[in-house]
Amino acid sequence: MEAIRKQATKLREQVAKQQQAVLKQFGGGGYGSDNVFADEVDLQQHQKLEKLYISTRAAKHFQRDIVRGVEGYIVTGSKQVEIGTKLSEDSRKYGTENTCTNGTTLAKAALSFSRSRAQLEKERGNLLKVLGTQVAEPLRAMVVGAPLEDARHVAQRYDRMRQEAEAQAIEVSKRQVKVRETSGHPDHIMRLEAAEAKLQDLKANMSILGKEAAAAMAAVEAQQQRLTLQRLIAMVESERAYHQRALQILEQLEGEMNLERQRIEAAPAPSFENNMPPPPPYEEVNGVFASQAQNGSTDSMGYFLGEAVCPYRAESNVELSLSVGDYIVVRKVSGSGWAEGECKGKAGWFPYEYIERRDRVLASKVAEVF
């Protein structure tokens, strides 16, 4: 539509110039000026308004594109917040309702993850709110606001008046021809003077209106440039603040999880005093070795399953070597700090503090014991 309007304006200017050239060629002097309409000042004014119109239209379209992009980002981000919040809630639920018999490490990690995820989604929600209130809304108001429409209405009034002046200039040219053809007939001279006076009034009003339109369009252009740049900066700053905060949350979460992992992987072995008594001996009964306490009696807590939480290296043939994660059938616990049990087909004594009791164990782990 804009291209058609510009093309029509150029066509009118060309027609007017051609008419004036024909009149100049065949008129040969007489009343009035040959260039009854177009002058340099008016042409510059018209070109300036054309440039301002194109500039403000492009800025308006850019503002509209930003608004649409931000609105789409908010819709997508809101869905991500919803999904992330659900993930946080699921993680919290697992952490609080954990029934694992193999320690609470994963439960603690799940709770930490839930807390951090909730913080991340809160920060994302704040970012979306800022983008909506500080970016999309001001630009949308500018796009549909009165200043731009008012300035355009003034420019359109100027354009219509210019078209009217062009038509009146052609009328003046025709009157001039009539006067020349009738050798200065008084009636035609009077009509020519009236047409010229109307043309001068139109040109004067057009000049005033053109300046008013140019000032209004220039003010809108400056406001568009300033406001759009401010909103772009606000968008960048809010996103940067969000990512910085998200990085802090994730770094803290990673640190907590790494500490927990290091605690598991490199758990210090329990310390025993140097004067800890040696493990009780084994006595063979019917081809099977049976253990006894040093006082001749056997201490027992009943059979149960334990998991080695620290490695232990046997130092005698009555001791049992353990690796972290091994499952042991514990058969006896001595008052001297030793426990006796079987692991992977071997039996022997080991420090009781090197294991943790497990009330629930997967069947596949139980099979590893024997």
N, C-alpha and C positions, 0 to 999 in steps of 0.2 A: 504494500500500500504506500509506503514511504517512497519507494522508487518511482511509482507512478506519479505521485505528487510532484516530486522533483523534476521528472521528465516533462510534466505539463507546464511547470513554471518556466523551464528552459525554452519550451516550444513557444510559449506566449512572448517571451523576450525576443526570440528570433523573429517571430511574426511582426512584432512592433518595430524592430529595427529594419526589417525588409520594407514595411510600409513607409517608414520615414525615409528610407533611401529612395524609394520610388517617387515620393512626394518631392524630395529634394532635386531629383533628376528632372522632373517634369513641371514642378511648380514654378521655379524661376523667380523667387523673391516674393514680396507681399507682406501681410501682417503676421506677426508672431514669430517665434523662433522655430527653426527646423527641428531642433532637439527639444520637443515640447515636454518630454517626460523624463527620460533616463539622464542621470548625472552621476558623477563619480561618488559623491557622498551617499546617495541613495543606494548605489550598487554595493559599496562597502558595507553599509548597514544591512542590506539584504544578505550578503555573503556571511557576515558575522552571525546573523540569526540562524542561517542554515547550519553553520558549524556548531553553534550552541545546541540546536535542536538534535543534531546527530550525536553530540557528546552526551547530553542528558539522557537521550534514549538508550545509548549503549550502557551508561552507568546504571540506569533503571533495570535493564535486563540483567546486568551483573549482580545487582543487589537481589533480584528475584532468584537468580541461580544460587546465590549463597543461602538464601532463606530455604529454598527447596532442599539443598544439600544438607543443611543443618537439621531440618525437620526429618529427613530420611535417616540421618545419623541418630537422632533422638529415638525414633521408632525402633531402629535396630538395636541401639544401646539399651533401651528399656527391656527388650526381649532378653538380651544378654544378662541384664541385672536379675531378671526373673529366674533364668536358668542357674546363674551363679548362686543366688540366694537358696534355691532348692538344693544345690550341691552342698552348700554350707550346712543346711539343716540336716541333710542325710549324714554328713560327716559327724556332726555333733551328736546325732542320735546313736551312731555306732560307738562313738567314744564313751558316751554315758551308759550305754546298755551292753558294754563289752562282756562277753562270756568266755573269752579265750582263757585257757588254763596254762598257756605258755607265756605268761608275763603280760604286762600292760603297755609295752612299748608302742605297739600300733595304735592302741586306744589313745595314748597321750598324743601321738602324732596326728591322729584324726581330730582331736579337740583343738590342737594348735592350728591345723589346716582350716577347720571350721571357723575359728575366730578370725584368722587372717583373711579368709575368703569373704566373710561378712564385712570386714573393714574395707576390703577392695570394692565390694559392690556398693557400699555406702559412699565411697569416694567417687565411683562412677556415676551414681545417682546425683551427687552434688555437681559433677561436671555437666551432666545433661541439663540440669536445672539452670546452670549459669549460661550454657549455650542458648537455651530457650529465652531467658529473660534479658540477657545482655547482648545477644547477637541477633537472633531471629526476629524478636519483637520490634526492636528499634528500626531494623532495616525494612521490615514489612510495613511499619507505619510510614516510613519515608517513601516507599513505592506507591502506596495508595493515598498519601497525604495530600493536603490542599495546596501547599506551595508549588509543587511541580505542576499540578493541574491548572492552577491559577496562571502561572507563567506561560503555560502552553496555550491557554485561552487568549491571553494577551497577544501572543505570537500569531495565533490563528486570526484574530481580529486585524492585526497588521497585514497579514497575507491577503485577507479579503479586501481590505482597503487598498492595498497595492493593485490588486486585480481591477478594482473599480477605477483607480487612477489610470491604469493602462487603457481601459476601455474609454475613459474620458479623453485621454491623449489622442486616441484614434478619432474620436468625435471632433476634437479641435482641428486635427489635420484635415478632416473632411470639410469642416466649415471654412478653413483657409482656401481649399480648392474652390469651393462655391463662390467665395468672395472674388477670387481671381477670375473665375469664369464669367461672373456677372459684372466685372469692372467696378467693383466696390459698391454694390447695391447697398443702400442704408439698412435695409431689413436684414440682409445677410451679415453685414458688419455687426449689427446689434446682437444677433445670435452668436456670432463668433466671440464677441467680447464676453457674453454671458458664459459661454462654454469655457473660455480661458479663465474666467474668474472662478468657476467651479473647480477647474483643474488645479488652480493655485491653492484653493482651500483644501482640496484633497491632499495635495502634496505637503502642505503645512501640517495638517492633521496626521498624515502618514509619518512625517518626520518625528513628530512628538511621540506618536504611538510606537514607532520603531525603537526610539531610545528607551521608552518605558519597557518594551518587551525585551530588549537586549539586556537591560539592567536586571529585570526579573529572572531571565534565563541564566545570566551569569551568577546571580546569587544562589540559584538552585544548583548550578553546576558545582560551585565552591562547597556548598553544604553537602552535596552527594560525595564529593571527593573526601572531605574531612570525616564525615560520619562513617563511610565505608571503611576507610583506613583505620579508624578507631575501633570499629567492631572486629576487623580482622586481627588487630593487635590483641584485643580482649580474648578472642578465640584462641590465639596462639598461647597467650599467657595462662589461660585456664587449663588448656591441655598440658602445657609444660608442668604446671603445679600438680595436676592429677598424676602424671607419669612419675614425677619425683616422689610423691607420697606413696604411689604404688610400689616403686622401687624400694623405699624404706621398709614397707610392710613385708615384701617378699624377701628382702635380705634378712630381716629379723626372723622370719619363718624358716628360712634356709639354715640360719645359724642354730636355731633351736633343734631342728631335725638332725643336723650334723653332729651336734653335741650328744644327742640321744644315741645316734648310730655309733659314735666313737665310744660311748660308755658301754655299749653292748659288745662291740668288736674288740675293745681293749680293756675289758674289765680287770681290775687288779686282783690277783690271786689273794685269797684270805691269808692272813699272817698267822703263823703258828709259833708258839714259843719253842725255843731250842730244847727245852726239857720235856717236850711232849713225848709220852711213852711210845714205844714201838707198837705196831699193830699186834693183836693177839695171834697166837700160832694156830695152824690147822692140824687136826688129827684125822687120820684116815680111818673111817669106819665102814666096813663092808665095801671097800674099794672106792668110797666117796669121801672126799675131804669135808670135814665139818669144823666149824670155827667155834672157839670158846672164848669167853672173856678171861682176863688174866686171873681172876679170882676163882676160875673154874666154872662159873655160871654164865649162862648166855643171856645177854640183855636183848630184848626184842620189842619192837613197836608194832609188830604185825607186818606182813608184806605190803609194800606200796611201791609205786613207780616214782622215780626221781629223774631229773634232767641235770646233766653236768653244766654248770655255768662258768666253770673255770677248768682249764686243762690240768691234769695231774699225771706225773710220770712215776710209774712204780719203781721203787728202790730195792725191792726184795721179791722173792718168788711167791710171797703170800699177799702181795699188794696187787691192785688192779689199776691199770693205766686208763685214763679218761681223756676224751676230747670234748670241747664245747659242743653241746647239742646232743651228746650221747644220752640214751635213755637206759636206766639201770633198774632192775628189780632189786629193791633193797629188802634184805631179809632180817638183818640184825643191825642194831645201833648200840655201840659200846659207850659206857659212861666216860671213857677216856677220849672221846672225840672222833673215834673211828666208826665207820659203817661198813657192813659187809653185804655184797650183792653180786649180781651176775649181769654181764653186758656182753653181747655179741658172742655168746658161748663160753665166755671166760668168767671166773669168779675170783674174788679177792677182796682185800680191805682197801679202803680209800678214806680220805678225810671227809667227814660228814658235811662240813661247811662248804664243800666244793659242789654240792648239788642243791637243787630246790625240789620240793615235793610237788608232784603233779597229780591232781585228782581226775583230770580228763585228758586223754591222749588219743590221737588218731590211731586207728587200727594199723595203719601202715607203719607207724612208729613203734608200736608194740612188737610187730613182727621183727623189727631190727634188733630187738633185745636178745632174741634166742638164736 
